[in-house]
Amino acid sequence: MNPMTQFKKIPILPLLIVLAFALVAVPTAARGDAVTDWNVIASTAIVSTAGQSPHAAPLSFAMVHGAVYDAVNAIDRGYQPYLAQPPSNPTDSKEAATAAAAFRVLVGFPDLPGLFPAQLPALQPIYNAYIAGLPDNPPGSRTAGFAIGEATARAMLTARLNDGRFGPPPTLYPPAPGIWRPTPPNFGNDPAPWVGNVRPFILPNAEMLRTDGPNPLTSADYAEDFNEVKELGSLTSITRTADQTDAAIFWNDHAAALWNRIFRALAASQGLDIVDDARFFAMENLAAADGAICCWNDKYYWQSWRPITAIREADTDGNPTTEADPTWWPLFHVTTPVCNPPLLVTPPFPEHPSGHSSVSGAIVHTLQNFFGTDKIPFSAFSNKSCTTRSFDRFSEALKEVIDARVWGGIHFRTADVQGAVLGKKVAHYLKRNYFRAAPQQRAARLR
């Protein structure tokens, strides 16, 4: 039963090889570290080559960086492991462990499939070139690092077998007022509807973070949200400012790729070392993955219609303070200029809660938890707007994401706010239960 009724590619092997040799050719001081290097390689594999959607990609980033964290932490021993802690020596190569863990999660083993086995011919020369640039000091440390990284990659791939990825899609509710259905102009369907049925990485289950749900169609709160997005999110809005338009388009860049670029910038600006980076990237990407999983589980529980459907069919919602406009289009329309494809359209899946707000909420609150403050300035470049936006605090970015989805005409504000709350709960659960200092480290702090 619908809960709402209660309410009446392009081949890029040459590019990848160039990237690999560029990474190993640049002096170490001018680069990041192995974690950020392999984040770049993984992002290319996940987003550019595999073309994973913004809500499926966080799961792949989480698998890569969860294994990388366990590999580096197995050598450093400063924090509790996520899945595995192979035996190690303090002199084992953290760089080799990082590269092996990331590479093997991406391509797998002969007896255990990775994320993208078909990318082995492209990624093998990148891995080989990267490894060739690593020192072996003391002798044997590099080989030991490889073994540790492969062990944590195997642990991750084994743990995620039969986790629900690529499973059957949820059953859609019959069309009715308030219920999602494919939207014009392309009437597309969700490219990864299975995300909400995947076993979470951090949480016991996705249902534990069920949101309060969309406002009842006949309520004043619904009408307020409706009229806001109808005005500010319209393709032809005369009240949305140029800066708001830019923000809407900016944040419609591939969210997982955009946020990981931000993570790399923060890692550099805050002077994180390889141990810090391994934990930082794992925390952020695991939080993002569970934000996406919980959001998609919630989306297909509520199956709420998008503003374009709601506005065009407002004469069916039973609310006297909403007025139908059968010709209404959102800002996210194929005629809105963007600097890189794909063109803008209403996302092809249910509206509530907002996926971007859920994932960004998990990310931003984890950023606050990791750094112990909200007040760290940063800037980011969007491949969708080809503009740079700057923020004085992490929370400013989350607030803008919430607003931007309304300005784009694709979400009611309630879906954005509840999504951000869902993400915050993911971050808080992670903080309480994972990535805690190892017992010996805690004891040392108490002495």
C-alpha positions in Angstrom: 0.0 0.0 0.0 1.3 3.5 -0.8 2.0 5.3 2.4 0.9 8.6 0.9 -2.7 7.4 0.5 -2.9 7.6 4.3 -2.5 11.4 3.9 -5.2 12.3 1.6 31.3 6.4 -23.7 34.3 7.2 -24.9 37.4 4.8 -24.9 39.8 6.4 -22.4 42.7 4.0 -22.1 45.2 6.5 -23.5 44.0 9.1 -21.1 44.3 6.7 -18.1 47.8 5.7 -19.0 48.8 9.3 -19.4 47.3 9.9 -15.9 49.2 7.0 -14.4 52.6 8.2 -15.7 51.8 11.7 -14.7 51.1 10.6 -11.2 54.4 8.7 -10.9 56.5 11.2 -12.7 55.6 14.2 -10.5 57.8 14.7 -7.5 56.3 13.4 -4.3 56.2 16.8 -2.7 54.1 18.2 -5.5 51.7 15.3 -5.4 49.2 14.2 -2.9 49.9 10.8 -1.4 49.0 7.3 -2.5 45.4 7.7 -1.1 44.6 10.8 -3.1 46.4 9.4 -6.2 44.3 6.3 -6.2 41.2 8.4 -5.4 41.8 10.1 -8.8 42.2 6.8 -10.6 39.2 5.3 -8.9 37.0 8.3 -9.7 38.0 7.9 -13.4 37.2 4.2 -13.3 33.9 4.6 -11.5 32.5 7.8 -13.0 34.1 8.4 -16.4 34.7 4.8 -17.6 31.9 2.8 -15.9 29.5 5.7 -16.0 27.9 4.9 -12.7 25.1 7.1 -11.6 25.5 9.6 -8.7 23.5 7.3 -6.4 25.3 4.1 -7.4 28.9 5.5 -7.5 29.1 6.1 -3.7 28.9 2.4 -3.1 32.0 1.8 -5.4 33.9 4.6 -3.8 33.1 3.2 -0.3 34.4 -0.3 -1.3 37.7 1.2 -2.7 38.3 3.4 0.3 37.2 1.0 2.9 39.8 -1.4 1.7 42.5 1.3 1.4 41.8 2.4 5.0 42.1 -1.2 6.3 45.4 -1.6 4.3 47.0 1.6 5.7 45.6 1.1 9.2 46.9 -2.5 9.3 50.4 -1.0 9.1 49.8 2.1 11.3 47.5 0.3 13.8 46.2 3.6 15.1 42.5 2.9 14.7 40.0 0.1 14.8 39.8 -1.7 11.4 36.7 -1.5 9.3 36.7 -5.1 8.1 40.2 -6.6 8.3 43.6 -6.1 9.9 46.2 -8.3 8.3 49.5 -8.9 10.1 52.2 -6.3 9.3 55.4 -4.6 10.3 55.6 -0.8 10.9 58.1 -0.5 8.0 55.8 -2.1 5.4 55.0 0.2 2.6 51.7 2.1 3.1 51.9 3.3 -0.5 52.1 -0.2 -1.9 49.3 -1.3 0.4 47.1 1.6 -0.8 47.7 0.9 -4.5 47.1 -2.8 -4.2 43.9 -2.4 -2.2 42.4 0.1 -4.6 43.5 -1.8 -7.7 42.2 -5.1 -6.6 38.8 -3.8 -5.5 38.5 -2.1 -8.9 39.5 -5.1 -11.0 39.3 -8.1 -8.6 41.2 -11.4 -8.5 41.1 -14.4 -10.8 38.9 -16.2 -8.3 37.0 -13.1 -6.9 35.4 -10.5 -9.2 36.1 -6.8 -8.5 33.9 -3.9 -9.4 35.0 -3.6 -13.0 36.8 -6.7 -14.3 36.5 -5.4 -17.8 38.8 -2.4 -16.9 41.7 -4.7 -16.1 43.5 -4.0 -19.5 43.2 -0.2 -18.8 44.1 -0.3 -15.1 46.9 -2.8 -15.2 49.4 -0.5 -16.9 48.4 2.3 -14.5 49.0 0.0 -11.5 52.3 -1.2 -13.0 53.5 2.3 -13.7 52.5 3.5 -10.2 54.3 0.6 -8.5 57.4 1.1 -10.5 57.8 4.5 -8.9 57.5 3.3 -5.3 60.7 2.8 -3.2 61.5 -0.5 -1.5 63.0 0.7 1.7 63.7 -1.3 3.6 64.0 -4.2 1.1 60.9 -6.3 1.1 58.6 -3.5 2.5 57.0 -3.0 -0.9 56.1 -6.7 -1.4 54.8 -6.8 2.2 52.6 -3.8 1.4 51.2 -5.5 -1.7 50.2 -8.5 0.3 48.4 -6.3 2.9 46.6 -4.4 0.3 45.5 -7.5 -1.5 44.3 -9.0 1.7 42.1 -6.0 2.6 40.8 -5.9 -0.9 39.8 -9.5 -0.8 38.1 -8.9 2.6 36.1 -6.1 1.1 35.1 -8.0 -2.1 34.1 -11.0 0.0 32.1 -9.0 2.5 30.1 -7.3 -0.4 29.2 -10.5 -2.2 25.4 -10.9 -2.5 24.9 -7.5 -0.9 21.9 -6.6 -3.1 23.8 -4.6 -5.8 22.2 -4.9 -9.2 19.2 -6.7 -7.8 15.6 -6.4 -8.9 13.9 -3.0 -8.8 11.2 -2.1 -6.3 7.6 -2.5 -7.3 6.1 0.8 -8.4 2.8 1.9 -6.9 -0.2 2.4 -9.3 -0.5 6.0 -10.7 -2.5 8.3 -8.4 -2.3 11.9 -7.2 1.0 12.3 -5.3 2.6 9.2 -6.8 5.7 9.3 -8.9 5.6 8.4 -12.5 8.2 9.1 -15.3 8.5 12.7 -16.2 8.8 14.7 -19.4 10.6 15.3 -21.7 12.4 11.9 -21.8 10.2 9.9 -19.4 13.2 8.0 -18.2 13.5 5.4 -15.5 15.9 5.0 -12.6 19.3 3.7 -13.9 20.0 2.1 -10.4 16.7 1.5 -8.6 18.3 -1.4 -6.6 20.4 1.0 -4.5 17.9 1.1 -1.7 17.9 -2.7 -1.3 21.7 -2.9 -0.9 23.0 -3.9 2.5 24.4 -0.8 4.2 28.1 -0.4 4.9 27.7 1.2 8.4 24.1 0.9 9.5 22.4 -2.3 10.6 19.6 -1.6 8.0 18.3 1.2 5.8 14.8 1.1 7.2 16.0 2.4 10.6 16.3 5.9 9.1 12.9 6.2 7.6 12.0 9.9 7.1 8.8 11.6 8.2 7.7 11.5 4.6 6.2 14.1 2.2 3.6 16.6 3.4 0.0 15.5 2.9 -1.3 16.8 -0.4 -4.1 18.8 1.2 -1.9 20.4 3.8 -0.7 24.1 4.1 2.9 22.9 4.3 2.5 21.1 1.0 1.0 24.2 -0.7 3.9 26.3 0.7 6.5 23.9 -0.8 4.5 23.7 -4.0 4.2 27.4 -4.6 7.9 28.0 -3.7 9.2 25.5 -6.3 6.7 26.6 -8.8 8.0 30.1 -8.7 11.7 29.8 -7.9 12.3 26.6 -9.8 10.5 27.5 -13.0 12.4 27.6 -16.3 11.1 31.1 -16.8 11.3 32.3 -13.2 11.7 36.1 -12.8 12.5 35.9 -9.1 15.3 33.4 -9.1 18.6 35.3 -9.2 21.6 34.6 -11.5 23.6 33.3 -8.5 20.8 30.9 -7.5 20.7 29.6 -11.1 24.4 29.1 -11.1 24.2 27.3 -7.7 21.4 25.0 -9.0 23.5 24.0 -12.0 26.8 23.8 -10.1 25.5 21.2 -7.7 24.1 19.1 -10.5 27.6 18.0 -11.3 28.1 14.2 -10.6 27.8 14.4 -6.8 30.3 11.6 -5.9 32.9 13.0 -8.3 32.4 16.6 -7.1 32.6 15.7 -3.4 35.7 13.6 -3.9 37.4 16.5 -5.6 36.5 18.5 -2.6 38.0 15.8 -0.3 41.3 15.9 -2.2 41.4 19.7 -1.9 40.7 19.5 1.8 43.3 16.8 2.3 45.9 19.1 0.7 44.8 22.4 2.4 44.7 20.7 5.8 48.1 18.9 5.4 46.7 15.4 5.9 49.3 12.5 5.7 48.6 9.1 4.2 47.3 7.7 7.5 44.9 10.6 8.0 43.9 10.5 4.3 43.1 6.8 4.4 40.7 7.3 7.4 39.3 10.6 6.0 38.4 9.2 2.6 37.0 6.0 4.1 34.8 7.9 6.5 33.4 10.3 3.9 32.7 7.7 1.2 31.2 5.1 3.6 28.9 7.8 5.0 28.0 8.8 1.5 27.2 5.2 0.5 24.9 4.7 3.4 23.3 8.1 2.8 22.5 6.9 -0.8 21.3 3.5 0.3 19.0 4.8 3.0 17.7 7.6 0.7 16.8 5.2 -2.1 15.2 2.8 0.3 13.1 5.8 1.5 12.3 7.0 -2.0 10.7 3.8 -3.0 8.8 3.6 0.3 7.1 6.9 -0.3 7.3 7.1 -4.2 6.4 10.8 -4.2 5.8 12.7 -7.4 8.2 15.3 -8.8 7.3 19.0 -8.9 6.8 18.9 -12.7 4.0 16.3 -12.2 2.6 17.9 -9.2 2.3 21.3 -10.8 0.9 20.1 -14.1 -1.6 17.9 -12.3 -2.4 20.2 -9.3 -6.1 20.1 -10.2 -6.1 16.4 -8.8 -4.3 17.1 -5.5 -7.4 18.2 -3.5 -5.6 21.3 -2.3 -7.5 24.6 -3.0 -4.3 26.7 -2.6 -2.4 25.0 -5.4 -3.1 25.9 -9.0 -2.3 23.7 -12.0 -0.1 24.8 -14.9 0.0 22.2 -17.6 2.8 23.9 -19.4 5.2 24.4 -16.5 8.9 23.4 -16.9 11.7 23.4 -14.3 15.0 25.1 -14.6 16.4 21.6 -15.2 15.4 21.5 -18.8 17.2 20.5 -22.0 17.3 24.1 -23.1 19.2 25.3 -20.0 22.8 25.9 -20.9 25.4 23.6 -19.3 29.1 23.3 -20.1 29.3 19.5 -20.2 26.7 16.8 -21.0 24.4 15.3 -20.1 21.7 18.0 -20.5 19.5 18.9 -17.5 16.3 17.1 -16.8 14.2 16.1 -13.8 15.9 13.0 -12.3 14.1 9.8 -13.3 13.1 8.4 -9.9 10.8 9.4 -6.9 11.2 12.8 -5.3 11.2 12.2 -1.6 13.7 12.5 0.1 16.4 14.4 -1.9 19.3 12.1 -2.9 21.8 14.9 -3.1 20.7 16.3 0.3 20.9 12.9 1.9 24.4 12.1 0.6 25.6 15.7 1.2 24.2 15.7 4.7 26.1 12.5 5.5 29.3 14.0 4.0 29.1 17.4 5.6 28.4 16.1 9.1 31.2 13.6 8.7 33.5 16.5 7.6 32.5 18.3 10.8 33.2 15.2 12.9 36.5 14.4 11.3 38.0 17.9 11.5 36.2 18.8 14.8 34.9 22.1 13.4 32.5 23.4 10.8 34.6 26.5 10.0 37.0 25.4 7.3 36.9 27.4 4.1 37.0 25.7 0.7 36.3 26.2 -2.9 35.1 23.8 -5.6 34.8 23.7 -9.4 31.8 22.1 -11.1 32.0 20.3 -14.4 28.3 21.1 -15.0 28.4 24.9 -14.6 32.1 25.3 -15.2 32.1 27.8 -12.3 33.8 27.9 -8.9 31.9 28.4 -5.7 33.5 29.2 -2.3 32.3 28.5 1.2 33.5 29.6 4.6 31.9 26.7 6.4 31.0 23.1 5.6 27.4 23.9 6.6 27.1 26.6 4.1 27.6 24.1 1.3 24.8 21.8 2.7 22.5 24.8 3.0 23.2 25.7 -0.6 22.5 22.1 -1.7 19.1 22.2 0.0 18.3 25.5 -1.7 19.7 24.5 -5.1 17.4 21.5 -5.6 14.4 23.8 -5.1 16.0 26.4 -7.5 16.5 23.7 -10.0 12.8 22.9 -9.9 13.2 19.2 -9.1 12.5 19.0 -5.3 10.1 20.3 -2.7 12.0 21.9 0.2 10.7 19.3 2.6 12.4 16.5 0.7 15.7 18.4 0.8 15.4 19.2 4.6 14.4 15.6 5.5 17.2 14.2 3.3 19.8 16.3 5.1 18.5 15.1 8.4 18.8 11.5 7.2 22.4 12.1 6.2 23.1 13.7 9.5 21.9 10.5 11.3 24.2 8.4 9.1 27.1 10.5 10.1 26.3 10.4 13.8 25.9 6.6 13.7 29.3 6.3 12.0 31.0 8.6 14.6 29.6 6.5 17.4 30.5 3.1 16.0 33.4 3.2 13.6 36.9 4.5 13.0 37.6 4.9 16.7 41.1 5.0 18.1 42.7 1.6 18.7 42.7 0.6 22.4 46.4 1.3 22.9 46.0 4.7 21.4 43.1 5.5 23.7 45.1 4.3 26.7 48.1 6.5 25.7 45.8 9.5 25.6 44.6 8.8 29.1 48.1 8.5 30.6 
